């Protein structure tokens, strides 16, 4: 009998030993397989520090220097969601992962954010599909505008559609979340049926998708939808970080790697998941670009508050050792009762309500506090589209906009369009503002 017990014990120990070896082998293989993405950093733009009207005469030594040395262990990423059924990228998030401090900061860029372009619908959510519909790949155009807003091009990107989002939440086993208000909305054309009652609930993928897409009945419009998305993602992070694991992690990695348009490999995604699990819940934070709502050209826009944004940008997203500043950005912002840009303001006619025979008429769209004093650009009169051209607010942007942009370095004023617009005398940068 004792021999039989000893034999059974030896067999059990042998099985446990084999399992331990297998676990170590699997873990070692996983650690060897997962891989941090390679970085190919692109330096922020720089602009001459002298008189902008004399930009063509400035030498390279006149340009604002920027040290491209990066902080160690920092990765930046762009997450984009196609979530409105029309192709627009209505969820745009730029984030930074610090693998040394184990922190994640994510900033939402509102879908209606005003961008410095010369087409009719100047919203950032129209860039991706506007480019694809014009023969581009979408992500290059979007990355260009993200760099305009942030000063850098994110290291990694991922375009996530609704099906991938639903599949991931289902693979995770669902998420516990307290729905704050009744959410009821139906749109059969999009196969969208949202019916959520208030209270703590276990949301599957489809219900979570409805929660994140719901935007009706919020007093602050799309800002309310962004806040709800951030609360949901924060809740997801807390649950899985506290658990110390993500259920079906290999399945989640496969869903993301196979279903996203991304420059990440499956090994890169696994690396980021493991790094995210090392963070404490309080070190995963979400923000939104400081913006004000404004009506321009008959459309509703989110206009970036330039100076608060620069502060947030450097505190939350900047991957460089040097601070990103005004001269590294290309942003349209409110300047008193008008609009200005950190670079040349293109398509200035869009912001001016009326200009006739040298008389400027200022029509305030929305009263907002004046921004702190900062660099501005030259006073530019309204320039309506040339005869025969149309401006249709419903058109999406293309690689070649309807209205040509002004050259970056202005030369002698061109022949004025009809009606005649008087020449604008040379002025100093302090006189720079375009009113609308």
Rosetta blueprint (number, residue, H / E / L):
1 X L
2 X H
3 X H
4 X H
5 X H
6 X H
7 X H
8 X H
9 X H
10 X H
11 X H
12 X H
13 X H
14 X H
15 X H
16 X H
17 X H
18 X H
19 X H
20 X H
21 X H
22 X H
23 X H
24 X H
25 X H
26 X H
27 X H
28 X H
29 X H
30 X H
31 X H
32 X H
33 X H
34 X L
35 X L
36 X L
37 X L
38 X L
39 X L
40 X L
41 X L
42 X L
43 X L
44 X L
45 X L
46 X L
47 X L
48 X E
49 X L
50 X L
51 X L
52 X H
53 X H
54 X H
55 X H
56 X H
57 X H
58 X L
59 X L
60 X H
61 X H
62 X H
63 X E
64 X L
65 X L
66 X L
67 X L
68 X L
69 X L
70 X E
71 X L
72 X L
73 X L
74 X E
75 X E
76 X E
77 X E
78 X E
79 X E
80 X E
81 X E
82 X E
83 X L
84 X L
85 X L
86 X L
87 X L
88 X L
89 X E
90 X E
91 X E
92 X E
93 X E
94 X E
95 X E
96 X E
97 X E
98 X E
99 X L
100 X L
101 X L
102 X L
103 X E
104 X E
105 X E
106 X E
107 X E
108 X E
109 X L
110 X L
111 X L
112 X L
113 X E
114 X E
115 X L
116 X L
117 X L
118 X L
119 X L
120 X L
121 X L
122 X L
123 X E
124 X H
125 X H
126 X H
127 X H
128 X H
129 X H
130 X H
131 X H
132 X H
133 X H
134 X L
135 X L
136 X L
137 X L
138 X L
139 X H
140 X H
141 X H
142 X H
143 X H
144 X H
145 X H
146 X H
147 X H
148 X H
149 X H
150 X H
151 X L
152 X L
153 X L
154 X L
155 X L
156 X E
157 X E
158 X E
159 X E
160 X E
161 X E
162 X H
163 X H
164 X H
165 X H
166 X H
167 X H
168 X H
169 X H
170 X H
171 X H
172 X L
173 X L
174 X L
175 X E
176 X E
177 X E
178 X E
179 X E
180 X L
181 X L
182 X L
183 X E
184 X E
185 X E
186 X E
187 X E
188 X H
189 X H
190 X H
191 X L
192 X E
193 X E
194 X E
195 X E
196 X E
197 X L
198 X L
199 X E
200 X E
201 X E
202 X E
203 X E
204 X L
205 X H
206 X H
207 X H
208 X H
209 X H
210 X H
211 X H
212 X H
213 X H
214 X L
215 X L
216 X L
217 X L
218 X L
219 X L
220 X L
221 X L
222 X H
223 X H
224 X H
225 X H
226 X H
227 X H
228 X H
229 X H
230 X H
231 X H
232 X H
233 X H
234 X H
235 X H
236 X H
237 X H
238 X H
239 X H
240 X H
241 X H
242 X H
243 X H
244 X L
245 X L
246 X L
247 X L
248 X L
249 X H
250 X H
251 X H
252 X H
253 X H
254 X H
255 X H
256 X H
257 X H
258 X H
259 X H
260 X L
261 X E
262 X E
263 X L
264 X L
265 X L
266 X H
267 X H
268 X H
269 X H
270 X H
271 X H
272 X H
273 X H
274 X H
275 X H
276 X H
277 X H
278 X L
279 X L
280 X L
281 X H
282 X H
283 X H
284 X E
285 X E
286 X E
287 X E
288 X E
289 X L
290 X L
291 X E
292 X E
293 X E
294 X E
295 X E
296 X E
297 X L
298 X L
299 X E
300 X E
301 X E
302 X E
303 X E
304 X E
305 X L
306 X H
307 X H
308 X H
309 X H
310 X H
311 X H
312 X H
313 X H
314 X H
315 X H
316 X H
317 X L
318 X L
319 X L
320 X E
321 X L
322 X L
323 X L
324 X L
325 X L
326 X H
327 X H
328 X H
329 X L
330 X L
331 X L
332 X E
333 X E
334 X E
335 X E
336 X L
337 X L
338 X E
339 X E
340 X E
341 X E
342 X L
343 X L
344 X L
345 X L
346 X L
347 X L
348 X H
349 X H
350 X H
351 X H
352 X L
353 X L
354 X E
355 X E
356 X E
357 X L
358 X L
359 X E
360 X E
361 X E
362 X L
363 X L
364 X L
365 X L
366 X L
367 X L
368 X L
369 X L
370 X L
371 X L
372 X L
373 X L
374 X L
375 X L
376 X L
377 X L
378 X L
379 X L
380 X L
381 X L
382 X L
383 X L
384 X L
385 X L
386 X L
387 X L
388 X L
389 X L
390 X L
391 X L
392 X L
393 X L
394 X L
395 X L
396 X L
397 X L
398 X L
399 X L
400 X L
401 X L
402 X L
403 X L
404 X L
405 X L
406 X L
407 X L
408 X L
409 X L
410 X L
411 X L
412 X L
413 X L
414 X L
415 X L
416 X L
417 X L
418 X L
419 X L
420 X L
421 X L
422 X L
423 X L
424 X L
425 X L
426 X L
427 X L
428 X L
429 X H
430 X H
431 X H
432 X L
433 X L
434 X E
435 X E
436 X L
